Amino acid sequence: MRKQTINLGFIGLGTVGCGALEVLRRNEEHIAQRLGARLQVTRAAVRRVEKPRPVSLEGIAVSADGWEVVNDPHLDIVVEVVGGVVAAREFVFGAVRRGKHVVTTNKELIAKYGRELFAEARERGVDVCFEGSVAGGIPIIHPLRESLAGNQIQELMGIVNGTTNYILTKMKREGMSFEDALREAQARGYAEANPTDDIEGHDAVYKLAILSTIAFDTPIRVEDIYREGISQVAVEDLRYADELGYEIKLLAIAKHEQGVLELRVHPALIPQEHPLAAVSEVFNAIFVRGNAVGDVMFYGQGAGALPTGSAVVGDILDIARNILHGCTGRVPLVNGPERPVRPMEEVTCSYYLRTRVTDRPGVLAAISTILGEERVSVALMRQQLAEAGTAEIVWVTHPVQERNLRRALARIEQLDVVREINSLIRVEALKTGKAG
Ligand SMILES: NC(=O)c1ccc[n+]([C@@H]2O[C@H](COP(=O)([O-])OP(=O)(O)OC[C@H]3O[C@@H](n4cnc5c(N)ncnc54)[C@H](OP(=O)(O)O)[C@@H]3O)[C@@H](O)[C@H]2O)c1
């Protein structure tokens, strides 16, 4: 007989755990009708059992031991919303090895151990779903794995970290320094007390590793991805970028060209007319180009209790349907071979450069000579008087290999008229594509 009830256990009842529980409670009847069965949370584990939660825990046996969830033989699905990779990893692997399906929102876990985990899940015939691990409430994993699976994905480019997007938005709109904008993000709960993972781009790297693994059907290691954070972006850069018709965003970029991948996370100038330029505050968006669909963009709330809860409940429903139809373990994480990743010095980009020089005749000519000799062609240049006796020069180059640009910069830095190279930021001028 068809199952009437699917039993769920939660490990973690923090922001996401309580958010998902709230979605299950609020939409209970609607979900039961859609599924044709009931979802029932019977067990949960947290660190501090006595801590009050913003959602009713009626009918749920709560303990301080995650293994009580993993070992409960009545559970069909375990939802891991603990975070970190130490205890969470043990719980997730433990659940899969006991034949339980898993829903997780843990990007670091999936990015670092996804390959191992999915091999294990395949062997046990269970599903592991992780929609909430990238861009919170925005559906992007399912679309890439299923709706867009008939495409060859050529590139994807996303704003996948709300904290850094909020900071850059504040710096741009209110002229705040990076430090002040970070403090405000922390005061509003958008940034952790230790914000390194967000600010230095690690969080975006985990997300890009997950997205590109699925998009290009190839195993991607976190170490394959070039990473730069936003701590070096100054208010002046945002102002100059604006004057030039650009926004500065922390972008996660993945491209596939003739079997070779380009994978990078760094701040970049994008034209103000590009759809990603309008993504501000804590919002996230992912732009995908497929060889059949053309360009598509996914936009929404990249974090928060209910948006991420929505993704978790979507995954639970997906697995529950598979259980009800006896067809779990259908979609593997990766089937394709490994692909080479282009080293950063061979990547071709345009660059924005801000330099401070001595204000005297011949400076521009000296710099231009070096740029010419290193085959760096300048698309645009602005000069502005700065403090006594110095000028600030902003350059935007035509596309050039990073290796050539680095060589030119090393020589320019040696010129006695060059006081400082303040900023070097890549420019992503995305061409609008058509299917073909
Ligand atoms: N917050 C978001 O908007 C968001 C969005 C997307 C993805 N995520 C990811 O979702 C996961 C959870 O994030 P969150 O913001 O919900 O974290 P959180 O608010 O810190 O909640 C973590 C929960 O795990 C419990 N916990 C911690 N260690 C445990 C252990 N050893 N055994 C049992 N329970 C334990 C905590 O218990 P106590 O409550 O008793 O301390 C808490 O309930 C992370 O992987 C995060 O990266 C979060």
The ligand as an SDF file (V2000), in Angstrom:
LIG
                    3D

 48 52  0  0  0  0  0  0  0  0999 V2000
   20.8580   31.5390    7.5110 N   0  0  0  0  0  0  0  0  0  0  0  0
   20.5890   31.5410    6.2160 C   0  0  0  0  0  0  0  0  0  0  0  0
   19.8860   32.4010    5.7020 O   0  0  0  0  0  0  0  0  0  0  0  0
   21.1530   30.4300    5.3350 C   0  0  0  0  0  0  0  0  0  0  0  0
   20.8850   30.4500    3.9710 C   0  0  0  0  0  0  0  0  0  0  0  0
   21.3330   29.4080    3.1650 C   0  0  0  0  0  0  0  0  0  0  0  0
   22.0680   28.3790    3.7360 C   0  0  0  0  0  0  0  0  0  0  0  0
   22.3430   28.3960    5.0900 N   0  0  0  0  0  0  0  0  0  0  0  0
   23.0880   27.2660    5.6390 C   0  0  0  0  0  0  0  0  0  0  0  0
   22.1900   26.5360    6.4720 O   0  0  0  0  0  0  0  0  0  0  0  0
   22.8830   25.9380    7.5620 C   0  0  0  0  0  0  0  0  0  0  0  0
   22.2380   26.3760    8.8800 C   0  0  0  0  0  0  0  0  0  0  0  0
   22.3150   27.7840    8.9590 O   0  0  0  0  0  0  0  0  0  0  0  0
   21.5010   28.6110   10.0630 P   0  0  0  0  0  0  0  0  0  0  0  0
   21.6480   30.0370    9.7020 O   0  0  0  0  0  0  0  0  0  0  0  0
   20.1670   28.0430   10.2670 O   0  0  0  0  0  0  0  0  0  0  0  0
   22.4030   28.3210   11.3600 O   0  0  0  0  0  0  0  0  0  0  0  0
   22.0350   28.6130   12.8840 P   0  0  0  0  0  0  0  0  0  0  0  0
   20.9450   29.6120   12.9880 O   0  0  0  0  0  0  0  0  0  0  0  0
   23.3160   28.8530   13.5820 O   0  0  0  0  0  0  0  0  0  0  0  0
   21.4310   27.2030   13.3770 O   0  0  0  0  0  0  0  0  0  0  0  0
   22.2150   26.0650   13.5840 C   0  0  0  0  0  0  0  0  0  0  0  0
   21.3860   25.0560   14.3660 C   0  0  0  0  0  0  0  0  0  0  0  0
   22.1500   23.8640   14.5420 O   0  0  0  0  0  0  0  0  0  0  0  0
   22.1340   23.4870   15.9250 C   0  0  0  0  0  0  0  0  0  0  0  0
   23.3840   22.7800   16.1870 N   0  0  0  0  0  0  0  0  0  0  0  0
   24.6430   23.2550   16.1500 C   0  0  0  0  0  0  0  0  0  0  0  0
   25.5220   22.2720   16.4010 N   0  0  0  0  0  0  0  0  0  0  0  0
   24.7940   21.1500   16.6110 C   0  0  0  0  0  0  0  0  0  0  0  0
   25.1330   19.8060   16.9270 C   0  0  0  0  0  0  0  0  0  0  0  0
   26.4040   19.4030   17.0660 N   0  0  0  0  0  0  0  0  0  0  0  0
   24.1190   18.9070   17.0600 N   0  0  0  0  0  0  0  0  0  0  0  0
   22.8150   19.2720   16.9250 C   0  0  0  0  0  0  0  0  0  0  0  0
   22.4450   20.5480   16.6180 N   0  0  0  0  0  0  0  0  0  0  0  0
   23.4300   21.4760   16.4640 C   0  0  0  0  0  0  0  0  0  0  0  0
   21.9630   24.7650   16.6890 C   0  0  0  0  0  0  0  0  0  0  0  0
   21.4180   24.5090   17.9680 O   0  0  0  0  0  0  0  0  0  0  0  0
   21.0600   25.7200   18.9880 P   0  0  0  0  0  0  0  0  0  0  0  0
   19.9590   26.4780   18.3250 O   0  0  0  0  0  0  0  0  0  0  0  0
   20.6020   25.0200   20.2230 O   0  0  0  0  0  0  0  0  0  0  0  0
   22.3180   26.4920   19.1380 O   0  0  0  0  0  0  0  0  0  0  0  0
   20.9970   25.5330   15.7610 C   0  0  0  0  0  0  0  0  0  0  0  0
   19.6730   25.1600   16.0440 O   0  0  0  0  0  0  0  0  0  0  0  0
   24.3490   26.3580    7.3790 C   0  0  0  0  0  0  0  0  0  0  0  0
   25.0080   25.3370    6.6580 O   0  0  0  0  0  0  0  0  0  0  0  0
   24.2480   27.6190    6.5500 C   0  0  0  0  0  0  0  0  0  0  0  0
   25.4090   27.8730    5.7830 O   0  0  0  0  0  0  0  0  0  0  0  0
   21.8970   29.3870    5.8890 C   0  0  0  0  0  0  0  0  0  0  0  0
  1  2  1  0
  2  3  2  0
  2  4  1  0
  4  5  1  0
  4 48  2  0
  5  6  2  0
  6  7  1  0
  7  8  2  0
  8  9  1  0
  8 48  1  0
  9 10  1  0
  9 46  1  0
 10 11  1  0
 11 12  1  0
 11 44  1  0
 12 13  1  0
 13 14  1  0
 14 15  2  0
 14 16  1  0
 14 17  1  0
 17 18  1  0
 18 19  2  0
 18 20  1  0
 18 21  1  0
 21 22  1  0
 22 23  1  0
 23 24  1  0
 23 42  1  0
 24 25  1  0
 25 26  1  0
 25 36  1  0
 26 27  1  0
 26 35  1  0
 27 28  2  0
 28 29  1  0
 29 30  1  0
 29 35  2  0
 30 31  1  0
 30 32  2  0
 32 33  1  0
 33 34  2  0
 34 35  1  0
 36 37  1  0
 36 42  1  0
 37 38  1  0
 38 39  2  0
 38 40  1  0
 38 41  1  0
 42 43  1  0
 44 45  1  0
 44 46  1  0
 46 47  1  0
M  CHG  2   8   1  16  -1
M  END
$$$$
